[in-house]
Amino acid sequence: MLAYVIRRLLLLIPMAVGMIVVTFGLLLLVPGDPAAVLLGPEASPEMIANLRRTLGLDDPWYIRLGAYFWQLLHGDLGRSIFQSAPVSEIIGGRIGATIELAVVALLLATLIGVTLGVLAAVRQGSLIDTATMLLAQLGVSMPVYWLGLLLMLAFAVQLNWLPAIGRGAPMPEAIIAALSGRPQVLWDSILHILLPALALAANSAAIISRLVRTSMLEVLREDFVRTAYAKGLRRPRVVVRHALRNALLPVLSVIGLRFGALLGGAVLVEMIFAWPGLGQLTFSAVSQRDLPLIQGIVLTFALIFALVNLVVDLLYALVDPRVRLG
């Protein structure tokens, strides 16, 4: 297993290089001048030209790309054009909020999806099954920004149950505060993250519920399930301890892929709910054509996605002894 992990980690190098080259090439095709955006509409052509030379924007593309790779070899992601700060510091200050939102959304999606999928499979053809599949269809079809606005309108504006925008204390700090006798800090963090996490989790929950239902229906027809019933085991025990355990194996890989999708969907959700993560940062960086910051964000997302998939593969091998990593 160690050799497999090392090989997978080494594969991150060409993947990162490819992502950087593709992102750099796409940014060259995007219209707009970072120097003109930075100086504003009243800047003279001479001022823009001087700033472009200072930022190195007039250098040939291969010189700029080579300089960026040289910086990466020294652990430097560059400096943001607009914030005049190291890209690593800017991303480091935002990445925690995005990962927190994506993790909570993944937990909600898994909990909701598995629960609905099991209920639909156990009650196949019933009203519960029909309602679950209808909800899954809605979850897959509804755009995340539209669902986010509906949730905000219902639970924040009309019912006033949950805050509409913003973030509470970071979840690790909130948990420590709760253990120290201040549970209201944790409660405030939960209330703030609930709406954006639900909006982000809906699509993944729908996909997981469909997959769990299909997998459960296949497992429930297996001989070992009929044998468990023949031994006199009660239905809840058969479903949870025998059928569900085997039905969840194909779901593990999907959960890893959904985490990457949640990171991508966080861009829109963070804009809607004013969540101070990488999503808002990505939007501002793209609108300003802040090339070093965009490249740093893309590289960060790619590495997180690759590492999550590696962890999922390792978990799959641990859960299912039949899987051999090679």
Phi, psi and omega in degrees: 000324180297318179297322178296317179297317180297317179298317180296321179293323178293329178292343177294333183294304177297328177297315180295319178298315179298318178298319181295315181296315180297315180297317179299316180295319179295321180293331177293332182274345182285128179292155179117153183238117179303324180295318179293321179294320182293319183278337179095171186291342183269002181287143179279160177301326179294319179296319179296317180296319179296318180293323178297320178294321180296319181279352181078018183285344179272353179291152176303152186300323182289330175293316180294318180293318178297321178296323180293317178296323178297320176297318181297322179298336178261014178073024183244120177273004180093185180241142177293136180293321188267330182262353178050043180220156178302137180300322181298322179290320180296312180294320180299329179282346183246336190294329180299319180294320181291316179297320178300315179296316181293321180294314179297318178297321179294320177297316178296317181297319180293314181297311181292314183296315180294317181299311181294322180296318179294315179299318180294322181288317181293325180252046183304132179084356181272180177296324178297317179298313180297315180295321180295316179292327175294316177297321179296320178297318177296319180296324179286324188276329188280126177298146185295324181290325179291317177296320178299317178294321178296317178297319179296316180296319184285307191266341180257316185274307185283306184273338180057039179271326187231151177292145185279321186223169174091176181228142174281200176294146175308142188302318177300318178295322180295321179295317178298319179297320179295320178291339179269006177101014178236070183294340181295333178293315178295319179298320178296319178295319179296316180297321182289326185272347189296310182296307178298325179292320177295316179299320181285330186276343190302311182297315180294321178298321179296316180294316180295320180297319177297315182294318179296318179300311180298315181294320179295319180298324178291316183292322182296342178269357183287158182295323184292335176288316177297325177295320178297319176295321181295333178282356178091012179290144179289156185300315180302320180292320179296316183294313187281312189274336184249302185288311185297320181301317179283329181289336183279348182302310179290346181283334184302313181295324179293323179298319177298317178295323180293331178297320175296320177295324178294322177297319177292318179291341180297337180300311180289317183297319180294327176292320182292315187260012179052044179275123190280066181240200181290338179297309176299320180296320178297316180299313181292323180294319179291317180295331180264355184055045177280087191301311180299322181291319178298315180297320178295320180293315180299316179297320179296313179300317182296317180293319178298315181299317181294319180293321178297318178296324177297315179298319180296318178298319179294318178296321179298319180292326179288322182286320183248104181298342181289340182278130177242127180276130180217000000 
